[in-house]
Amino acid sequence: MEALDELIVTAGDFWWTWIVLPVLAVLGIYFTVRSGVVQLRLLPAMFRVLTDRTPKDRDGNAQSVSSFQAFTISAASRVGVGNIAGVATAIAFGGPGAVFWMWTMAFVGGASAFIESSLAQLYKHRDADGFRGGPAYYMQRGLGKRWMGVLFAVILIICFPFAFSSLQANTIVATVSSTIGTEAEWLPWVVGILVAALTGLIVFGGVRRIAKVTESLVPAMALLYLILGIIIVAMNISEVPRVLGEIYAGAFGFQQVAGGALGTIIMQGVKRGMFSNEAGLGSAPNAGASAAVTHPVKQGLVQTLGVYFDTFLVCSITAFIILVSTPDLTGAEGGIALTFDAVTGQLGAWAGVALSVIVFLLAFSSIIGNYYYGESNIEFITERRAALTAYRVLAVAAVLGGSVVATATIWSTADMLMGVMAIVNLIAIGLLSGVAFKLLKNFDEQRRAGKDPVFTRDMLPEVQGVEVWESVESVTGQWEALPADEADRRPRR
């Protein structure tokens, strides 16, 4: 088993390092240039559209989840234990300079996140609960390749709601165990049953219940972690200039680190940035497509902001906690222990309990976000209710199973498969990027005219496969604008 795991890890490292990362970087730079640096140019608009009013259906109900709720669903999956453990590992092996490349990857990846989520919005599907979509949908509708969409959907379902959620559940058990100071055999079962039960209560309520939970949970966990980080940085404010200097000096190899070469520094930062914010990997667009907005570009901007929230806020908090607390990283081990030691060393044992609570929130929110990604793709493969019910049962069972059994081989395999999933998505958004640039041009023209951008499919008649976006009334939810004799022509859900 160890030999098999080592083989899978080696193959995965090769795939990510020499195939996924170069493609991701090249496409990210291309998208940045072609879009006029959209991830920076429209930064103020990202915050404005985050609070847009959610369009109503003709009965006065919200058409789907809000722009903010879609943001929190994607953030729930993006922001996980990796933001604490993964960043610590990047710093331990790549030094402070890895943080610079993590930031760089987030900026470049912001353009990829914009493209994929704008496309997910354009090609979304309307169902009884609102909207759903994602890469599988734009592969079928935009490229006319259902087989490609099914392949993507199957890989995502294996990776996110099953393998990765199992890992998050296992992390919750380990955190509870270390906090209360026991490794009793009954503990994983008790914690696993409780976490699985909570997961079931949420996921069987559908996307709207998921959205309600994440819009409360995500801001709460981010605020808790931010407060913890600010306290530690404030206590060591005199260390901040040193830390910033080390980040920028280390980024170009001017400071020696354990890993040695500049390539190690860059790869650690780039990998951590990519794994954490998921920009371009095809996961977040599944949440982005669920929002009811008046223009596809609006959710593209919101998901770009999600990349920044994950990396520039949450990951940076971890980096500064470690770097102001640990001037000498010699011999430092990666993982959550480095962050835990930095926090408790600065604030005492009580902070360890607080960090454990934060880790629980991070892990549990990831389970919920991962589940929704899987649901959207199950419904792409088949709309049979029995299939969705079976998926929900299996997703909850995976949480319980992950709580009591940790299999490194499963994690390594899922990691490898996610690399394949990423390449499939990157090929699709590369081929469809011209459509996204047309959407952006339409959005920019309306903004320059002083309008709140509204998109309907007749604005781009050459684009095929668009299901929704039928009329101004259906997009904005301003049904009162329709004459009474046109009631029968209102699009129905």
Secondary structure, 3 states (H helix, E strand, C coil): CHHHHHHHHHHHHHHHHHHHHHHHHHHHHHHHHHCCCHHHHCHHHHHHHHCCCCCECCCCCECCECHHHHHHHHHHHHCCCHHHHHHHHHHHHHCCHHHHHHHHHHHHHHHHHHHHHHHHHHCCEEECCEEECCHHHHHHHCCCCHHHHHHHHHHHHHHHHHHHHHHHHHHHHHHHHHHHCCCCCHHHHHHHHHHHHHHHHHHCCHHHHHHHHHHHHHHHHHHHHHHHHHHHHHHCHHHHHHHHHHHHHHHCCCCCCCCCCHHHHHHHHHHHHHHHHCCCCCCCHHHHCCECCCCHHHHHHHHHHHHHHHHHHHHHHHHHHHHHHCCCCCCCCCCHHHHHHHHHHHHCHHHHHHHHHHHHHHHHHHHHHHHHHHHHHHHHHCCCHHHHHHHHHHHHHHHHHHHHCCCHHHHHHHHHHHHHHHHHHHHHHHHHHHHHHHHHHHHHHHHHCCCCCCCCHHHCCCCCCCCCCCCHHHHHCCHHHCCHHHHHHCCCC
